[in-house]
């Protein structure tokens, strides 16, 4: 875990002023949160060809999003956190 924190700190120390101007307001919003929950659901980027033909790789976005939200909520409730920050990408 030490190596991972070293990389994170190195990246943080080398952010440009432009990137910091974007990130700092978000950081202020979650600074005092007890729990941070993040999800990224990739539906595809209107790809064609191979990906388009592989229907088994496609998802029902609404089902996945609702199940993810329910799981995140359950985790937050089980943790006992009073203030939770949710990031969705």
N, C-alpha and C positions, 0 to 999 in steps of 0.2 A: 504494500500500500504506500510505502514511502516514496517509491519512484513515481507513482501516479500523482501524489500531492506535489512532488517536485515539478513535474510537467505542468500541472495546473497553475502553480505559482509562477513558473517561468512565462507561461502564456499570458497570465494576468498582468504581469509587470511590463509586458511588451505591447499592450494594446495601444492603438493610436488614439489621439484626442477625439477623432470623429467617432470611432467605435465606442469610446467611453461616454460620449455625449448621448449615445443611443442606449447603452446598458445601464448607466448610473440611475436614471429615473426608475427603471424596472427594479433595480437592486433596492432602492429606497422603499418600494412597495412591499417587499417581502423580508426586509431586514429583521423584523421582530416576529416573523411567523415561526410557529413551533414545528411545522411539517411542510416540506416542499414535495409536491407530486408532479411528475412530468410524463407526458405521453406524446408519441408521434405515431400517427396512423398514415401509412402510405398506400394510397389507392391507385397510384399510377399517374404518369404525366402525359396522358393522351398518347402513349407509345403505340406504335403500329408494328406490324410484322410479327416476330416471334412471340413477344409478350401478349399481343392481342389475340393470338391463336391459342394461348395456354389458359383456357377458361378456368381451370382448377386453381390458378394463381390469383384470380379475381376475388374480391371480397364484397360482401353486402355491407356497405359502409354504415348504414343506420344501425344494423345489428351489432357490429363491432364497436361503434361509438357508444351505444347505450350500455353494452356489457362492460366496456372500459370505464365509463362513468360510474356504474354501479360498484365495480371493484375498487375504484379510487375512493369512493364515498365510504365503503365498508372499511377499507384500510384506515382512513382518517378517523372514523368513529371508534374503531378498535384501538387506535393509538392513544385516544383520549386527548388529542390536541384540540385546543380551543380556537386557534387561528391557523388556517391551512392556505398555502399558496398553490395554485394549480397553473401549470404551464401546458399549453397545447400547441403542437407544431404540426 
